[in-house]
Amino acid sequence: MESTTILNNVEERHIEELDSVTIRFAGDSGDGMQLTGTQFTNTSAIVGNDISTLPDFPAEIRAPAGSLPGVSGFQLNFSNHDIRTPGDQPDVLVAMNPAALKVNLEDLEAGGILIVNTDAFNDNNLKKAGYTSNPLEDGTLAGYRLFKIAITTANRAALRGEVSIPPKEIDRCKNFWALGLMYWLYDRPLDPTMRWIEARFKNKTELVKANQTALRAGFAYAEAAELFTTHYRVKKAAIAPGKYRQITGNEATALGFVAASVLANRPLFYASYPITPASDILHELSNRKNFGVKTFQAEDEIAAVCAAIGAAFAGQLGLTGTSGPGLALKSEAIGLAVMTELPLVIIDVQRGGPSTGLPTKTEQADLLQAMFGRNGECPVAIVAPATPGDCFHMAIEAFRIAVHHMVPVIYLSDGYLANGAEPWRVPRIEELPRIEVNLHTDPKGFAPYLRNPETLARPWAVPGTPGLEHRIGGIEKQDITGNVSYEPENHMHMVLTRAEKVARIADDIPDAEVFGEDDGRLLVIGWGSTHGSITSAVEEMQRRGKRVSSIHLRYLNPFPRNLERLLGRFDRVLVPELNMGQLVMLLRAKFLVPAISYPKVKGKPFKISELLARMEEVYED
């Protein structure tokens, strides 16, 4: 990492300028690490740094305090240049207890900064974390720049006599004390967090005072203590002009679907059953009533998808959302939407499985379920955002395709995108695509399955429109009339027609774009949240003089028209996925290419270093 050191004569401290820093806050799930990381992220965004984050928290509502499964972490990478990932490994680890140290130490880079709360390293907590001796004293941490600070004690001392809250509430402020210390160390302003505290606890004066006092105390400790002889500065990044905000993938998803409703001039109806990590989308959309959004928290996944189908039948934008196992529960009703040919969109925020699996960890293992996980020949369109900000644009695209082609669309996000954050340039309304909605109103010559000759889409005929009475349901339909039909030839015809309708979407989506040269030794193909790490690794390979390029697929069914031609221009094709090789199976089957699978199913995203090592192996093979 390149840096510049400047002597500050006033403070007699060194200010070291860095290009980027990766910090991980880690502690017990009750220590407020997600809040701490989010506030550091928000402040860095205000400063003007580029940012990327990776929250990591337990699946349990409250895991046992001090236990290894109860560790909560938040990693963020902030820089003075464009970045695409939250960093391979932290430069700095803030560990609030022994369990946090045990779980996260192996990720900290050699020689990295390690800040520990010594108050938590008592015999009981050491035993819970599986330590037989105190790592602060036995030489275990000799390879790191260790700063031992009694954070709990220092926080209590700062608040004693200042606020009238119980001791337990005082101890809960220690995360803000640690945050204040980190703000000094990395030259961050206090004001944005001070304002946030006032807004968050606006009716609780003592809590406002307590948390603000703790924040200032941590900052003052770092400034006064001789423990730190250097603090660090990361200047603002050079980014394209525009209005920016920090956004998570789930927030962008919700805003994207609201925008789709405005662009289509149709009301949005969202039906969902709460499930991690998709639940935040329901929370976000429930706050958008000013845009006419209706939200329905259903009693189960089946009720949710069926309600969304009913909304689509009634001429609204029918949307339902789930994660992992919830998609399986919705499968029968998605088949109903295929048979009735209604513009339904299904959000699947993928997570580790099978079954309940790893509900707070990321995975890309639902692609084949999205493709084939329904009875009968039951094709749907599939799109997948590549970054948290891209979730906004692909949400709009999902409804554009659904409405234009009268077909269900599955929107595949995942936990990494959903909870991760990045700066997002707020688009101008004129930059967004139009969504043309043509509700059929003319009874002359009307038939429910009379098709557009280009798209094969049937009319969207809203119930109650005079002269457009028709039957609808799950039993096979006679072509054109929509009457119930058991005729073998008609069934074959309708199966082929529904498949061809999805295939023709390829005429309505962009060609696949190549990052790098459009021929060469190695092509790396990815989809979804692997975009940042793949692109960064490919960029490094190109800097090394290697003939490596990448394609990142945002349209998975159908594939872009030019994909087969591009695949044939490279000697090797490598497909990294957070599953056991689902996209590579589809590419091999459809295009007969000997693509090489690089799977990972650890509940964690790819590191750039992992991809570089595998690319080098395949390149030289």
NUMAR-836846 format. One line per field, with one value per residue (C-alpha): x, y, z; residue number from 1; residue in three letters; chain. Coordinates in steps of 0.05 Angstrom, whole numbers. Layout:
<atoms>
px <- [X;...]
py <- [Y;...]
pz <- [Z;...]
n <- [NUM;...]
res <- [ALA;...]
chain <- [A;...]
</atoms>
This chain:
<atoms>
px <- [0;30;28;56;79;72;98;46;85;24;5;75;42;53;-5;3;-37;-64;-98;-148;-162;-202;-229;-268;-307;-322;-355;-413;-479;-502;-442;-470;-419;-468;-487;-413;-394;-453;-437;-364;-388;-437;-384;-334;-386;-398;-323;-324;-289;-310;-336;-356;-382;-393;-437;-432;-478;-506;-569;-595;-635;-590;-534;-501;-460;-385;-394;-361;-428;-450;-396;-420;-374;-376;-321;-314;-264;-257;-210;-189;-203;-254;-262;-308;-302;-300;-228;-196;-172;-175;-117;-148;-187;-225;-241;-288;-280;-240;-292;-288;-212;-214;-263;-230;-156;-137;-165;-123;-63;6;30;-41;-69;-105;-145;-174;-219;-177;-235;-269;-209;-228;-225;-299;-297;-230;-260;-322;-278;-236;-172;-129;-86;-94;-72;-57;-1;24;56;1;-7;67;58;9;11;-27;-63;-91;-145;-193;-251;-307;-270;-254;-326;-353;-304;-326;-400;-396;-431;-449;-514;-570;-578;-567;-497;-521;-541;-474;-438;-479;-447;-377;-386;-391;-328;-292;-320;-295;-226;-227;-252;-190;-144;-171;-185;-261;-307;-354;-410;-448;-453;-470;-529;-550;-550;-595;-644;-643;-655;-691;-741;-689;-645;-601;-586;-568;-520;-491;-475;-449;-405;-378;-362;-325;-289;-261;-237;-205;-171;-138;-117;-87;-58;14;-9;-18;40;8;-60;-83;-117;-153;-171;-237;-244;-249;-318;-365;-405;-475;-516;-495;-521;-499;-545;-551;-575;-642;-653;-636;-682;-741;-728;-721;-789;-820;-788;-816;-885;-877;-847;-904;-957;-985;-993;-943;-969;-916;-935;-883;-872;-814;-750;-676;-644;-704;-744;-714;-747;-815;-794;-770;-832;-880;-852;-869;-943;-934;-920;-983;-946;-988;-952;-982;-946;-976;-984;-938;-899;-956;-1006;-957;-944;-1018;-1036;-984;-1013;-1082;-1054;-1023;-1090;-1123;-1074;-1025;-950;-952;-888;-869;-804;-768;-702;-675;-725;-783;-774;-789;-854;-875;-860;-930;-960;-905;-928;-998;-968;-934;-998;-1040;-983;-986;-929;-908;-839;-808;-750;-704;-649;-606;-574;-535;-573;-601;-662;-652;-578;-538;-593;-547;-491;-486;-492;-513;-544;-615;-600;-621;-683;-701;-691;-723;-754;-827;-868;-879;-846;-849;-801;-792;-744;-686;-646;-591;-561;-485;-475;-516;-530;-546;-603;-641;-633;-646;-710;-736;-712;-749;-816;-800;-790;-850;-899;-873;-871;-928;-883;-861;-790;-746;-699;-638;-603;-563;-543;-477;-513;-573;-533;-472;-468;-434;-440;-496;-507;-580;-604;-644;-713;-698;-642;-689;-722;-795;-841;-898;-962;-1018;-1079;-1126;-1193;-1222;-1272;-1272;-1237;-1213;-1187;-1147;-1090;-1088;-1014;-968;-933;-865;-863;-919;-946;-1020;-1065;-1066;-1141;-1162;-1225;-1285;-1267;-1332;-1331;-1266;-1296;-1251;-1232;-1165;-1134;-1082;-1111;-1081;-1112;-1134;-1093;-1126;-1192;-1165;-1217;-1197;-1163;-1137;-1119;-1048;-1029;-1054;-1014;-951;-964;-975;-912;-871;-904;-889;-817;-810;-839;-784;-731;-752;-735;-664;-684;-702;-640;-570;-513;-463;-405;-333;-287;-221;-206;-260;-212;-154;-127;-177;-249;-278;-354;-393;-461;-492;-450;-384;-377;-331;-280;-279;-271;-216;-178;-184;-160;-98;-85;-89;-38;7;4;-43;-95;-153;-223;-289;-364;-413;-483;-543;-592;-592;-654;-651;-576;-555;-555;-480;-457;-443;-402;-360;-348;-317;-263;-224;-180;-205;-270;-270;-335;-328;-392;-415;-447;-423;-425;-495;-481;-424;-474;-520;-464;-438;-508;-530;-465;-424;-364;-313;-321;-282;-319;-290;-340;-341;-394;-367;-420;-368;-355;-294;-229;-192;-130;-167;-190;-121;-89;-141;-137;-61;-69;-120;-81;-17;-50]
py <- [0;66;122;191;213;286;315;355;404;425;357;328;268;239;241;184;190;124;104;57;24;-38;-39;-94;-80;-144;-160;-194;-190;-141;-95;-53;-71;-64;5;24;1;35;101;97;81;139;187;162;172;243;256;234;167;109;54;-19;-58;-129;-138;-206;-224;-287;-321;-326;-267;-267;-318;-332;-272;-282;-345;-357;-364;-298;-256;-199;-164;-106;-96;-34;-12;63;94;154;116;69;4;-55;-99;-91;-116;-184;-177;-121;-74;-59;-104;-76;-135;-121;-189;-255;-289;-232;-239;-315;-313;-256;-256;-303;-253;-194;-180;-192;-130;-101;-57;-95;-56;-98;-82;-111;-107;-165;-212;-243;-317;-330;-298;-330;-398;-385;-368;-431;-399;-437;-375;-301;-283;-212;-240;-305;-278;-300;-229;-213;-207;-149;-76;-89;-33;-56;-8;-16;10;-10;24;86;92;86;138;187;179;174;234;260;222;191;123;53;22;-28;29;63;0;-2;64;33;22;97;106;57;94;160;131;105;172;205;150;158;233;229;285;274;319;270;218;270;292;219;207;268;243;171;187;253;239;210;267;225;174;230;259;191;168;236;240;170;188;251;214;161;215;254;192;177;250;255;186;172;104;130;167;168;179;168;205;178;235;239;198;227;206;226;289;280;272;212;173;111;53;-21;-72;-81;-6;0;-59;-26;42;9;-23;42;76;21;36;110;96;48;93;31;20;-27;-83;-120;-184;-218;-264;-239;-279;-262;-228;-203;-173;-103;-97;-102;-50;-2;-9;-2;69;88;97;168;134;92;29;-24;-75;-139;-182;-250;-309;-352;-353;-385;-332;-277;-300;-315;-245;-215;-256;-229;-158;-172;-199;-134;-92;-73;-87;-152;-163;-216;-227;-282;-314;-384;-436;-388;-393;-468;-454;-405;-452;-479;-410;-385;-440;-410;-343;-378;-412;-348;-308;-250;-200;-223;-206;-252;-227;-281;-255;-317;-344;-405;-470;-522;-516;-461;-468;-403;-350;-291;-314;-305;-357;-361;-430;-416;-407;-477;-472;-407;-441;-508;-511;-519;-577;-585;-544;-477;-424;-356;-298;-288;-225;-213;-147;-142;-90;-58;2;-41;-71;-7;-12;-87;-79;-31;-79;-137;-102;-75;-146;-174;-122;-121;-196;-215;-264;-277;-253;-278;-225;-260;-218;-247;-232;-199;-150;-141;-119;-89;-15;31;103;108;165;183;181;236;215;226;174;119;73;80;23;21;-9;-22;-48;-78;-41;-55;-113;-118;-183;-194;-263;-274;-311;-271;-255;-198;-227;-200;-216;-270;-231;-239;-179;-152;-148;-121;-152;-107;-78;-82;-136;-168;-223;-285;-346;-356;-410;-464;-516;-516;-465;-472;-426;-359;-372;-389;-444;-506;-556;-627;-636;-665;-624;-560;-574;-585;-521;-480;-509;-489;-421;-404;-426;-385;-324;-326;-340;-278;-234;-241;-192;-141;-142;-115;-156;-183;-134;-156;-124;-125;-151;-192;-250;-280;-335;-334;-310;-306;-308;-289;-266;-230;-207;-237;-176;-135;-188;-217;-150;-129;-194;-191;-119;-141;-198;-148;-103;-164;-168;-228;-236;-243;-214;-221;-221;-209;-234;-195;-233;-307;-330;-319;-308;-249;-264;-253;-297;-360;-321;-289;-356;-383;-329;-351;-412;-422;-404;-400;-392;-372;-381;-382;-450;-518;-499;-480;-428;-470;-528;-484;-457;-527;-553;-496;-478;-543;-505;-539;-485;-494;-488;-451;-462;-433;-447;-420;-366;-314;-276;-289;-254;-221;-260;-327;-310;-286;-351;-393;-349;-358;-434;-437;-387;-428;-496]
pz <- [0;-21;31;45;114;135;200;238;282;322;347;340;307;239;190;141;76;51;-14;21;87;106;177;212;275;313;379;413;377;431;424;367;315;256;280;291;222;190;222;201;130;129;152;101;46;69;68;-4;-2;-45;1;0;60;84;146;180;238;272;250;321;348;409;410;478;500;490;447;380;343;375;342;298;249;200;148;105;53;42;-9;-51;-115;-146;-109;-121;-59;17;16;18;90;141;154;222;270;329;375;432;465;461;417;366;366;358;299;261;275;219;169;194;150;179;215;216;270;325;377;434;493;549;599;563;568;634;651;636;566;549;566;524;465;473;496;546;559;549;478;500;544;513;449;403;376;366;290;296;318;383;421;487;513;571;529;578;636;596;573;644;668;614;630;706;735;666;653;694;661;690;687;635;589;601;579;515;495;490;415;406;449;402;342;368;375;303;278;307;281;209;209;207;231;290;267;221;277;329;286;276;351;361;308;333;406;397;453;501;523;569;515;467;518;536;466;444;506;492;420;440;496;450;402;459;486;420;413;482;493;475;450;380;347;278;250;179;124;63;16;-22;-85;-155;-177;-233;-219;-191;-128;-87;-28;7;-9;7;-43;-7;-5;-79;-95;-60;-93;-160;-156;-133;-193;-238;-212;-228;-296;-314;-282;-248;-173;-139;-95;-54;-16;27;86;131;118;124;86;44;101;94;26;60;111;57;13;72;80;8;14;-14;-81;-76;-56;-22;22;50;102;88;135;91;26;-13;8;-10;-82;-94;-70;-118;-175;-158;-161;-229;-254;-230;-271;-216;-214;-174;-134;-83;-46;-8;7;-6;18;7;-68;-64;-28;-82;-139;-151;-153;-200;-246;-243;-264;-322;-344;-338;-370;-320;-307;-238;-209;-155;-114;-87;-41;-40;23;46;47;42;87;139;125;136;135;146;99;24;-31;-104;-101;-126;-201;-221;-176;-211;-279;-267;-198;-219;-244;-318;-373;-337;-363;-332;-345;-296;-282;-231;-206;-201;-146;-91;-135;-195;-155;-170;-246;-250;-209;-262;-316;-284;-290;-359;-384;-345;-372;-443;-451;-402;-366;-294;-278;-222;-194;-162;-110;-51;20;0;-45;1;62;29;15;-35;-60;-111;-159;-157;-229;-263;-283;-357;-352;-334;-385;-403;-384;-434;-406;-455;-418;-469;-471;-541;-540;-616;-635;-564;-543;-479;-514;-578;-584;-604;-666;-644;-569;-566;-506;-493;-478;-407;-397;-330;-298;-302;-370;-411;-464;-440;-398;-400;-360;-326;-283;-277;-325;-395;-441;-513;-557;-572;-536;-467;-458;-417;-463;-454;-528;-536;-597;-564;-501;-542;-580;-516;-482;-543;-547;-474;-483;-547;-513;-460;-514;-553;-493;-519;-574;-521;-476;-486;-514;-465;-454;-450;-398;-437;-506;-541;-554;-516;-472;-415;-407;-337;-333;-271;-248;-189;-131;-156;-202;-158;-141;-212;-246;-197;-207;-283;-282;-243;-292;-349;-312;-310;-385;-389;-443;-395;-402;-366;-379;-323;-337;-312;-357;-342;-378;-435;-444;-487;-562;-572;-514;-554;-605;-550;-515;-579;-581;-520;-506;-435;-399;-323;-283;-210;-170;-98;-111;-136;-209;-232;-285;-313;-320;-361;-405;-419;-435;-479;-515;-509;-484;-437;-384;-320;-254;-194;-137;-67;-14;51;63;44;-21;-65;-47;-103;-84;-90;-160;-181;-159;-197;-259;-261;-256;-312;-355;-351;-358]
n <- [1;2;3;4;5;6;7;8;9;10;11;12;13;14;15;16;17;18;19;20;21;22;23;24;25;26;27;28;29;30;31;32;33;34;35;36;37;38;39;40;41;42;43;44;45;46;47;48;49;50;51;52;53;54;55;56;57;58;59;60;61;62;63;64;65;66;67;68;69;70;71;72;73;74;75;76;77;78;79;80;81;82;83;84;85;86;87;88;89;90;91;92;93;94;95;96;97;98;99;100;101;102;103;104;105;106;107;108;109;110;111;112;113;114;115;116;117;118;119;120;121;122;123;124;125;126;127;128;129;130;131;132;133;134;135;136;137;138;139;140;141;142;143;144;145;146;147;148;149;150;151;152;153;154;155;156;157;158;159;160;161;162;163;164;165;166;167;168;169;170;171;172;173;174;175;176;177;178;179;180;181;182;183;184;185;186;187;188;189;190;191;192;193;194;195;196;197;198;199;200;201;202;203;204;205;206;207;208;209;210;211;212;213;214;215;216;217;218;219;220;221;222;223;224;225;226;227;228;229;230;231;232;233;234;235;236;237;238;239;240;241;242;243;244;245;246;247;248;249;250;251;252;253;254;255;256;257;258;259;260;261;262;263;264;265;266;267;268;269;270;271;272;273;274;275;276;277;278;279;280;281;282;283;284;285;286;287;288;289;290;291;292;293;294;295;296;297;298;299;300;301;302;303;304;305;306;307;308;309;310;311;312;313;314;315;316;317;318;319;320;321;322;323;324;325;326;327;328;329;330;331;332;333;334;335;336;337;338;339;340;341;342;343;344;345;346;347;348;349;350;351;352;353;354;355;356;357;358;359;360;361;362;363;364;365;366;367;368;369;370;371;372;373;374;375;376;377;378;379;380;381;382;383;384;385;386;387;388;389;390;391;392;393;394;395;396;397;398;399;400;401;402;403;404;405;406;407;408;409;410;411;412;413;414;415;416;417;418;419;420;421;422;423;424;425;426;427;428;429;430;431;432;433;434;435;436;437;438;439;440;441;442;443;444;445;446;447;448;449;450;451;452;453;454;455;456;457;458;459;460;461;462;463;464;465;466;467;468;469;470;471;472;473;474;475;476;477;478;479;480;481;482;483;484;485;486;487;488;489;490;491;492;493;494;495;496;497;498;499;500;501;502;503;504;505;506;507;508;509;510;511;512;513;514;515;516;517;518;519;520;521;522;523;524;525;526;527;528;529;530;531;532;533;534;535;536;537;538;539;540;541;542;543;544;545;546;547;548;549;550;551;552;553;554;555;556;557;558;559;560;561;562;563;564;565;566;567;568;569;570;571;572;573;574;575;576;577;578;579;580;581;582;583;584;585;586;587;588;589;590;591;592;593;594;595;596;597;598;599;600;601;602;603;604;605;606;607;608;609;610;611;612;613;614;615;616;617;618;619;620;621]
res <- [MET;GLU;SER;THR;THR;ILE;LEU;ASN;ASN;VAL;GLU;GLU;ARG;HIS;ILE;GLU;GLU;LEU;ASP;SER;VAL;THR;ILE;ARG;PHE;ALA;GLY;ASP;SER;GLY;ASP;GLY;MET;GLN;LEU;THR;GLY;THR;GLN;PHE;THR;ASN;THR;SER;ALA;ILE;VAL;GLY;ASN;ASP;ILE;SER;THR;LEU;PRO;ASP;PHE;PRO;ALA;GLU;ILE;ARG;ALA;PRO;ALA;GLY;SER;LEU;PRO;GLY;VAL;SER;GLY;PHE;GLN;LEU;ASN;PHE;SER;ASN;HIS;ASP;ILE;ARG;THR;PRO;GLY;ASP;GLN;PRO;ASP;VAL;LEU;VAL;ALA;MET;ASN;PRO;ALA;ALA;LEU;LYS;VAL;ASN;LEU;GLU;ASP;LEU;GLU;ALA;GLY;GLY;ILE;LEU;ILE;VAL;ASN;THR;ASP;ALA;PHE;ASN;ASP;ASN;ASN;LEU;LYS;LYS;ALA;GLY;TYR;THR;SER;ASN;PRO;LEU;GLU;ASP;GLY;THR;LEU;ALA;GLY;TYR;ARG;LEU;PHE;LYS;ILE;ALA;ILE;THR;THR;ALA;ASN;ARG;ALA;ALA;LEU;ARG;GLY;GLU;VAL;SER;ILE;PRO;PRO;LYS;GLU;ILE;ASP;ARG;CYS;LYS;ASN;PHE;TRP;ALA;LEU;GLY;LEU;MET;TYR;TRP;LEU;TYR;ASP;ARG;PRO;LEU;ASP;PRO;THR;MET;ARG;TRP;ILE;GLU;ALA;ARG;PHE;LYS;ASN;LYS;THR;GLU;LEU;VAL;LYS;ALA;ASN;GLN;THR;ALA;LEU;ARG;ALA;GLY;PHE;ALA;TYR;ALA;GLU;ALA;ALA;GLU;LEU;PHE;THR;THR;HIS;TYR;ARG;VAL;LYS;LYS;ALA;ALA;ILE;ALA;PRO;GLY;LYS;TYR;ARG;GLN;ILE;THR;GLY;ASN;GLU;ALA;THR;ALA;LEU;GLY;PHE;VAL;ALA;ALA;SER;VAL;LEU;ALA;ASN;ARG;PRO;LEU;PHE;TYR;ALA;SER;TYR;PRO;ILE;THR;PRO;ALA;SER;ASP;ILE;LEU;HIS;GLU;LEU;SER;ASN;ARG;LYS;ASN;PHE;GLY;VAL;LYS;THR;PHE;GLN;ALA;GLU;ASP;GLU;ILE;ALA;ALA;VAL;CYS;ALA;ALA;ILE;GLY;ALA;ALA;PHE;ALA;GLY;GLN;LEU;GLY;LEU;THR;GLY;THR;SER;GLY;PRO;GLY;LEU;ALA;LEU;LYS;SER;GLU;ALA;ILE;GLY;LEU;ALA;VAL;MET;THR;GLU;LEU;PRO;LEU;VAL;ILE;ILE;ASP;VAL;GLN;ARG;GLY;GLY;PRO;SER;THR;GLY;LEU;PRO;THR;LYS;THR;GLU;GLN;ALA;ASP;LEU;LEU;GLN;ALA;MET;PHE;GLY;ARG;ASN;GLY;GLU;CYS;PRO;VAL;ALA;ILE;VAL;ALA;PRO;ALA;THR;PRO;GLY;ASP;CYS;PHE;HIS;MET;ALA;ILE;GLU;ALA;PHE;ARG;ILE;ALA;VAL;HIS;HIS;MET;VAL;PRO;VAL;ILE;TYR;LEU;SER;ASP;GLY;TYR;LEU;ALA;ASN;GLY;ALA;GLU;PRO;TRP;ARG;VAL;PRO;ARG;ILE;GLU;GLU;LEU;PRO;ARG;ILE;GLU;VAL;ASN;LEU;HIS;THR;ASP;PRO;LYS;GLY;PHE;ALA;PRO;TYR;LEU;ARG;ASN;PRO;GLU;THR;LEU;ALA;ARG;PRO;TRP;ALA;VAL;PRO;GLY;THR;PRO;GLY;LEU;GLU;HIS;ARG;ILE;GLY;GLY;ILE;GLU;LYS;GLN;ASP;ILE;THR;GLY;ASN;VAL;SER;TYR;GLU;PRO;GLU;ASN;HIS;MET;HIS;MET;VAL;LEU;THR;ARG;ALA;GLU;LYS;VAL;ALA;ARG;ILE;ALA;ASP;ASP;ILE;PRO;ASP;ALA;GLU;VAL;PHE;GLY;GLU;ASP;ASP;GLY;ARG;LEU;LEU;VAL;ILE;GLY;TRP;GLY;SER;THR;HIS;GLY;SER;ILE;THR;SER;ALA;VAL;GLU;GLU;MET;GLN;ARG;ARG;GLY;LYS;ARG;VAL;SER;SER;ILE;HIS;LEU;ARG;TYR;LEU;ASN;PRO;PHE;PRO;ARG;ASN;LEU;GLU;ARG;LEU;LEU;GLY;ARG;PHE;ASP;ARG;VAL;LEU;VAL;PRO;GLU;LEU;ASN;MET;GLY;GLN;LEU;VAL;MET;LEU;LEU;ARG;ALA;LYS;PHE;LEU;VAL;PRO;ALA;ILE;SER;TYR;PRO;LYS;VAL;LYS;GLY;LYS;PRO;PHE;LYS;ILE;SER;GLU;LEU;LEU;ALA;ARG;MET;GLU;GLU;VAL;TYR;GLU;ASP]
chain <- [A;A;A;A;A;A;A;A;A;A;A;A;A;A;A;A;A;A;A;A;A;A;A;A;A;A;A;A;A;A;A;A;A;A;A;A;A;A;A;A;A;A;A;A;A;A;A;A;A;A;A;A;A;A;A;A;A;A;A;A;A;A;A;A;A;A;A;A;A;A;A;A;A;A;A;A;A;A;A;A;A;A;A;A;A;A;A;A;A;A;A;A;A;A;A;A;A;A;A;A;A;A;A;A;A;A;A;A;A;A;A;A;A;A;A;A;A;A;A;A;A;A;A;A;A;A;A;A;A;A;A;A;A;A;A;A;A;A;A;A;A;A;A;A;A;A;A;A;A;A;A;A;A;A;A;A;A;A;A;A;A;A;A;A;A;A;A;A;A;A;A;A;A;A;A;A;A;A;A;A;A;A;A;A;A;A;A;A;A;A;A;A;A;A;A;A;A;A;A;A;A;A;A;A;A;A;A;A;A;A;A;A;A;A;A;A;A;A;A;A;A;A;A;A;A;A;A;A;A;A;A;A;A;A;A;A;A;A;A;A;A;A;A;A;A;A;A;A;A;A;A;A;A;A;A;A;A;A;A;A;A;A;A;A;A;A;A;A;A;A;A;A;A;A;A;A;A;A;A;A;A;A;A;A;A;A;A;A;A;A;A;A;A;A;A;A;A;A;A;A;A;A;A;A;A;A;A;A;A;A;A;A;A;A;A;A;A;A;A;A;A;A;A;A;A;A;A;A;A;A;A;A;A;A;A;A;A;A;A;A;A;A;A;A;A;A;A;A;A;A;A;A;A;A;A;A;A;A;A;A;A;A;A;A;A;A;A;A;A;A;A;A;A;A;A;A;A;A;A;A;A;A;A;A;A;A;A;A;A;A;A;A;A;A;A;A;A;A;A;A;A;A;A;A;A;A;A;A;A;A;A;A;A;A;A;A;A;A;A;A;A;A;A;A;A;A;A;A;A;A;A;A;A;A;A;A;A;A;A;A;A;A;A;A;A;A;A;A;A;A;A;A;A;A;A;A;A;A;A;A;A;A;A;A;A;A;A;A;A;A;A;A;A;A;A;A;A;A;A;A;A;A;A;A;A;A;A;A;A;A;A;A;A;A;A;A;A;A;A;A;A;A;A;A;A;A;A;A;A;A;A;A;A;A;A;A;A;A;A;A;A;A;A;A;A;A;A;A;A;A;A;A;A;A;A;A;A;A;A;A;A;A;A;A;A;A;A;A;A;A;A;A;A;A;A;A;A;A;A;A;A;A;A;A;A;A;A;A;A;A;A;A;A;A;A;A;A;A;A;A;A;A;A;A;A;A;A;A;A;A;A;A;A;A;A;A;A;A;A;A;A;A;A;A;A;A;A;A;A;A;A;A;A;A;A;A;A;A;A;A;A]
</atoms>
